[in-house]
Each structure stands twice: as structure tokens, then as C-alpha cells.
Amino acid sequence: MQKGFSLIEMLVVSLFGSFLLLATSHALTTLIKYQTQQSELLRLAERSYLAEIALKNAVNKAQRVLKAGEATNNYPNLKQLDTLLGYPKDSTINFDQFASSDWMLLSHGQNITQRSLFHLDDKTYGYGLAFRDFEKDTSRSDTLVNQVELMRLRFFYEDDKTWVKGNQVIDSNKIRGVQFAFLITSSQPIKKTSPSEFILWDEKLVPPNDGHYRQLISATARTRMLQ
């Protein structure tokens, strides 16, 4: 005669199954979190690469730096200011600009429309590195790279072999190089520990404690010589 399971045996099997299900659920949750974090880090690395390439290409193709501006507030103030372009002198063109970041206007030819503006602003779909091409549209900037929350710029005077900031540029015709740096953040908090501070050109940057991971990148590019 075949004997069935006792109540105790049923309880043991049920308990074991519950433990197994719990362990599987925990492992699955951990895997999902790990994959999410890795995907976020990959996207951040991609944004860093795109921002660097965009600025390098633009500076390499530019004949000169027409105008540059410095941050008016300390990082991480992401307040957006209405900023006067100031080129040409009688221009009434304004653009939105993060108060804690720098900006620059590049010339790509002799025509006044052959210029481009790089700055940081905030749009309905998010903030980031913005680009305005005056040959195509003078009324708006397009976002090149999202999640860029800081841009710093320095300019190289080849005759004096010195680096200066935007508000120290006196004769833009003598600028032959641009050094730029970006602070790019993940789009959501992740477990990977972000540096508590960054040192950039003797400036200490202290990000907000919001759980987002941040990456600092910098590079140098050379402008074309004027013909």
C-alpha cells in the first residue's frame, strides 16, 4: 500500500520552496539592479565621448573664438540665466545659460552667420550641452549631449604661451587653442560611488549628494589659423 506525504513533510517542502523562491527573487532583483547600473554607466561613458568629440571637432574647424563668457555663480548652481550674446556689439541676441558654467561663440568663416554657440541650458526634455548654428537657425539651440551639468573653458594665447579664462580674452585673433572640461552625471541614482569632489584647474568642485554618479572629462583642441 502506497503511503502519502504527512502534514509535516508537506510543510517542510512548502517552506523549502518558499526559501528557494525568495532566493531566486533576490538574485533576480540583484541582477536587474546590476544590469541597470551597467547600462547607466555605459550611457554616461557614451555621453562623455560624444561631448568631447563634438567640442574637438567644432574647435578644430573654427577659425577663431569670437566671444567667451565665464560662470557667474559657483557650481552646482544650475539656475538658468537669460544671457546677452554680445556679438556683434549691437546684437540683441539672447540665450539661456547655466549660471555656474562657461560658454563660447566660434567663427567658421568670414560671414557673420558662419558661427556657432556652445553653452549649457535646460529644456523641457532635460538639460545638457546645447549648440546653436547661426547659419541654420538663429532662434534656438539644440541639445547635443544630455546630462552635462558643468562646462569649463580656457583659451591659449600662443604668443604668450598662457591660458586665460573667458572674461580675460582681450584679442580673440591670437587664441590658438581651447581647453574644455565637462562634468557629466548619470540620469538616475546608482550604487557606484561618485567622487565627493573634483579638482579642475585649481578649482574644487563639490557635487550635490544626490546619489547620481558623475564623471569629469577634459581635452584640448586647436583652432585653424586665419588665412
ChimeraX attribute file (.defattr): number of C-alpha atoms within 10 A of each C-alpha:
attribute: neighborCount
match mode: 1-to-1
recipient: residues
	/A:1	3
	/A:2	3
	/A:3	5
	/A:4	8
	/A:5	8
	/A:6	9
	/A:7	9
	/A:8	9
	/A:9	11
	/A:10	12
	/A:11	12
	/A:12	12
	/A:13	12
	/A:14	12
	/A:15	12
	/A:16	12
	/A:17	12
	/A:18	12
	/A:19	12
	/A:20	12
	/A:21	12
	/A:22	12
	/A:23	12
	/A:24	12
	/A:25	12
	/A:26	12
	/A:27	12
	/A:28	12
	/A:29	12
	/A:30	12
	/A:31	12
	/A:32	12
	/A:33	14
	/A:34	14
	/A:35	12
	/A:36	14
	/A:37	18
	/A:38	14
	/A:39	12
	/A:40	19
	/A:41	20
	/A:42	13
	/A:43	14
	/A:44	22
	/A:45	17
	/A:46	13
	/A:47	20
	/A:48	23
	/A:49	13
	/A:50	15
	/A:51	22
	/A:52	20
	/A:53	13
	/A:54	15
	/A:55	20
	/A:56	20
	/A:57	13
	/A:58	19
	/A:59	24
	/A:60	19
	/A:61	18
	/A:62	23
	/A:63	23
	/A:64	26
	/A:65	26
	/A:66	22
	/A:67	21
	/A:68	24
	/A:69	20
	/A:70	19
	/A:71	20
	/A:72	13
	/A:73	13
	/A:74	12
	/A:75	19
	/A:76	16
	/A:77	16
	/A:78	19
	/A:79	14
	/A:80	16
	/A:81	15
	/A:82	11
	/A:83	14
	/A:84	13
	/A:85	21
	/A:86	15
	/A:87	13
	/A:88	11
	/A:89	7
	/A:90	8
	/A:91	10
	/A:92	10
	/A:93	13
	/A:94	14
	/A:95	18
	/A:96	20
	/A:97	23
	/A:98	28
	/A:99	23
	/A:100	22
	/A:101	26
	/A:102	24
	/A:103	22
	/A:104	17
	/A:105	21
	/A:106	22
	/A:107	22
	/A:108	21
	/A:109	14
	/A:110	10
	/A:111	9
	/A:112	12
	/A:113	15
	/A:114	15
	/A:115	21
	/A:116	22
	/A:117	21
	/A:118	25
	/A:119	24
	/A:120	31
	/A:121	26
	/A:122	20
	/A:123	13
	/A:124	5
	/A:125	8
	/A:126	12
	/A:127	18
	/A:128	25
	/A:129	26
	/A:130	23
	/A:131	20
	/A:132	21
	/A:133	18
	/A:134	16
	/A:135	12
	/A:136	11
	/A:137	11
	/A:138	12
	/A:139	11
	/A:140	15
	/A:141	22
	/A:142	15
	/A:143	20
	/A:144	17
	/A:145	21
	/A:146	23
	/A:147	20
	/A:148	26
	/A:149	23
	/A:150	26
	/A:151	25
	/A:152	21
	/A:153	23
	/A:154	21
	/A:155	25
	/A:156	22
	/A:157	18
	/A:158	12
	/A:159	9
	/A:160	8
	/A:161	7
	/A:162	11
	/A:163	18
	/A:164	16
	/A:165	17
	/A:166	20
	/A:167	12
	/A:168	13
	/A:169	21
	/A:170	11
	/A:171	11
	/A:172	15
	/A:173	14
	/A:174	18
	/A:175	25
	/A:176	22
	/A:177	21
	/A:178	24
	/A:179	20
	/A:180	19
	/A:181	20
	/A:182	22
	/A:183	19
	/A:184	26
	/A:185	26
	/A:186	22
	/A:187	16
	/A:188	12
	/A:189	13
	/A:190	19
	/A:191	11
	/A:192	13
	/A:193	10
	/A:194	16
	/A:195	12
	/A:196	11
	/A:197	12
	/A:198	17
	/A:199	10
	/A:200	14
	/A:201	9
	/A:202	7
	/A:203	8
	/A:204	11
	/A:205	16
	/A:206	14
	/A:207	18
	/A:208	12
	/A:209	9
	/A:210	9
	/A:211	14
	/A:212	18
	/A:213	22
	/A:214	23
	/A:215	17
	/A:216	17
	/A:217	16
	/A:218	16
	/A:219	13
	/A:220	18
	/A:221	20
	/A:222	21
	/A:223	22
	/A:224	16
	/A:225	14
	/A:226	12
	/A:227	4
